[in-house]
């Protein structure tokens, strides 16, 4: 039996970051993982999907070679190579995580964890081989236990994945062949990113969404722009409907709530994720739960002394960058006795084509909260760099409190939206005013200039609108 200051359960972007930060703060740390260093994000989510999406971006640029002054190019995606590159990068990053853990003196413990109470954790064989040098099954103890077990695909009745005709994102990342047609159920980040990927590979894609708009948690104006952009690429969008029954017989036949039927080679269930809480012994310990997630207070504390939860297992938003910040806040509170304040606004990104990113309040949310708002909008068609990139379709939207002049939220759709949102995230976090942002000098020519124009549009008017 080994004893540590901290045991972390789960080596995803929340867990391994927490483990490394704890060692930096002088704590002894054991990190328990059952399958993949880097978790779902690195191996099955964030990294491989963005690798595949980059491939589709290159294809799109190649097919528009003449627009860039080049001779026409003939390009097509090789699905096997596309998948192979995603595996290669995931493997490289997973090895990097192993190196960082070793460098920082974190003990890696390989197996499936179960909390036994009193600071004890039993680790059993998970059936997956671990890295060389990892500790194995046994009983481990710690003064502090951090749960960072992430999430898994949500399963809804009738759309249970079978690994063949009905996929989760895991099967969609490793297709044995590219289907001629695909139904995507759900239009969040997972659904739209895979819709983008498969449409680029020549698949006829239909997106089915129960809500009145795709991206139901995003600003309606930008969601509408995304819908139009995807339909322009040949992706069929169906909102306000659900799949009520599904037949599987060599292909899939989905009956919708409005009576229509859709036939396709495959169906991707992309209806979100749920916390990985089963089998950890949480109920037996009496840890408070809510909607399948562990309830936490400041810095990840649960209802049981010495047990913490970070990232997806602690509930939404279920994002890798939120999990990493959770982990750092948690171990700093443990090491220093700090109680961190609530999170700053957390940005979200959708890496489809076009990209969409947002932070803070939407216009509708601000109005619903009783705020008087002023909104600045700027079309990327007025931005020189967007035209250079042949990406003129896009919009930046800034929502200000009209009385206090502070930035409440912002939304971006278009080229490199995920890289632009950080500036607006800083502004929202610091409660920056329109007057302050107006005085910021942005370099030219850049996409970021459009942020300045959107701020100006909320006042006396943008220059290049």
Secondary structure, 3 states (H helix, E strand, C coil): CEEEEEEEECCCCCHHHHHHHHHHCCCCEEEEECCCCCHHHHHHCHHHHHHHHHHHHHHHHHHCHHHHCCCCCCCCCCHHHHHHHHHHHHHHHHHHHHHHHHHCCCEEEECEEEEEECCEEEEECCCCCCCCCCECCEEEEEEEEEECCCEEECCCCCCCCCCCCEECHHHHHCCCCCCCEEEEECCCHHHHHHHHHHHHCCCEEEEEECCCCCCCCCCHHHHHHHHHHHHHCCCEEEECCCEEEEEECCCEEEEECCCCEEEECEEEECCCEEECCCCCCHHHHCCCEECCEECCCHHHECCCCCEEECHHHHCCCCCHHHHHHHHHHHHHHHHHCCCCCCCCCCCEEECCCCEEEEEECCHHHHHHCCCCEEEEEEEHHHCHHHHHCCCCCCEEEEEEECCCCEEEEEEEEECCHHHHHHHHHHHHHCCCEHHHHHCCCCCCCCCCHHHHHHHHHCCCCCCCC
